């Protein structure tokens, strides 16, 4: 959510900055062209003035201008146009040069010979001898052509006013259009984007944390309730949707608690009520004189008792009321596998790997779950090979056997109550179903897979974190 918010903020800031910079540049370009036209009109007036002076007065006027100072241009008369290194063109420079050229030709005539260009102050030449700017007296040109500590380009205009006489005009662009390079995003705008984005992310981060904290409590309570722990009522806090979810969870917890209590009482009553009539029927069967009839009744009673015991065992084994506590899974596995390890167990069970840390769960339930998986592997596959893969996210136990495996179409059906692959084997067909229910109560899962080299792999996965 924070990443999406950051992306949205950056896109919005980029769009607004693009629009703002476009408008700013358009406004600056309009002001730049207006200043260029004003400067060009002043140039045209200066050219017309010098044209009107007699030839002998032109050097005198130039000397007076240099002595007085304060003029807008540095002006000189040369025999020919001076050659200087022109600065690389940019959009703003090209626009200024085009505007100045248009105004001068409109005021002085279309056929006038002139050169208009931008030159760096370091490459600026002044007189016929090619003198540099820093070689002249400061009172002559520096007041008009230098802007320390900046080093802006100089607009140089050379116009022919008579044969072998070129009027040289050099000037800086008026403020604030001294610099004519294409500028990127202003530093102030970058700081504005950074500060606003940081403020929004901080605010949204706090908001997300405030909204997600009740959801974390809800997830933890749901996991604890699935393990059978006593769960307190969730505080109804957060947004309206989160409050509604918390209220619904509290109501569901109360209903499930009542249901489990009623179910426990129901099966206790069934167990007590059925045990007495079955015992009474067995006594009456013993009184029958017909042995064939007695055998039939006994067989029916055995089947009835088997069904009742199986149903009650299924309920008992999947509804173990234990407290959740940190378990040493290595110790638990040692207790389950110890009878089968060499030499007493002839090496029918091998264990590879170790659990890296304690696991919060129900000790007897997990012991019964792993015991059922091990018993099934030994019953149908003769040998069992346990492989442990533990990490910070989940504890995984693989139980491999050396039996014939399970047909692919029955891989899920074997978890159903009273389903048995081998009818001659003893048992109720409840082991895998009970083990899976215990795994589900811990938020885990049990899956089956046939191995390519033969045998069946049963995988128990118990997550260490909420999923």
Phi, psi and omega in degrees: 000320179294320180295317178296321178296317178300317179297316179296318180296315181295320178295318179295318179294320179296318180294314180294322179293321178298316180295317181295315181294322178298315178294320180297315180293323177296318178295318179295322179295320178296316177294324179296316180293324177296316177295322179295320178295318179297318179295321180293322177297321177295320177298315180298322178293320178295319179296316179296323179296313180292328176297325184282344181282145171298155184301323183288337183273343185297314177297326179295317180296320179298317178298320179295319180296318180292326180286320183285320183071176176087002179280161183285331184241157163264122188242139174209163177246129182233159180283336182207165178292139180278141178268126180220158179282118183278141178291150178302143182287147170227173182299316182291319178298315180298319180294318179295314181298319179295319181293316180296316179300318182295315182294316181296317180291329177290325181272326187255349180117146183292330187267008182293140177273122180203158176231128180235126182202165175255133183230144175288141178303333179289336181253009185287132175247145189250302187250182181303326181286356179076033179294142177276163184297319183285357177268356181263157173301139183300329181289344182280316190225337189293329181293337182257334190243002178237146180219071183292143004272004178286164180225065186285159178291154181252132176274116182248124178239124180239117186235133178278119180254348178196164177302131181058030179216110181245129177274125185254120179237123178233136183202156171270154173290145181292151176294146005264027185254034182291313180274131184245015178278152177287116183270148174277204179292129180301150181298324179299321179292321178297318177295322178297316179297316182296313183292315180294320179295318179296318180296316180295317179296319178297315180296314182291324176299316177296319180296315180297318178297319180295322181282327185275342181299315175298328178292323176296318177298321179296316180297319180294319179294321179296319179293316179297322180292325178293334177273358177089008180284158176284122185250128177284162178297136179285139173291135181272090184226166179101199178292172183297322179294317180294321177299319179295320178295316179298319180295319178294322179294318178299319178294319179295319180300318179295319180294318180295320178299315178297320181295316180295321178296314180295323181293318178299317179295322181296312182288330173297319179294318179298316180300317180290318185288326183281330183296322182292308180294329178294317177297319180296320179294323178297321178295320179291326178296323180298337181275352179290139180273331180282110183295323179296315178294321179299319180295320180295315179296319180297319179296317179296321178293324177297317178296318179297316180294324179295318179295318180295315179297320179297315180296316180292324178293321178299316179292318182295317185284338181260000180231061182273121181269091179234156173278146177280133180214157178294126185249140169272099184296331178296316178295320179297316179294323178298320180294322182286321187267349186303319181295341186255354183281157179294148004267344185297322182266011178058027175066032181285344182232134173236147181232130178231130180099164180220151173285140187271338181203172181293156180234131179281113181196188179263118188297310183294321180296314180293325177297319178292322180298309181291325178298319177297318179296319180292319179298317179297318180297319180286330181289317185257345184235005176070316181231155180227135179238116184261129178236123183255131174233106185243141179212182180289344182261328185199152170258124183238129178238120175260129176243106181257139175241178181244029181271194182281352183085190181232135176305143184303325182287348182251006185298331176264333183290335182292345178277351182286147181299142175066014176267127183227136178284320181245113184292334184280345180285142179288154178131176182255355184073030183247352190301308182293321179297318178296316180299319180292321179297321177295318178298318179297322181294339175263011181078013183255198183204153174238130180229156181242147177204132177283135179276146180295324182277003180106148181098176183240139174250122174253124184247121175257122179240121179242111182289142176268343180237161179293136179235000000 
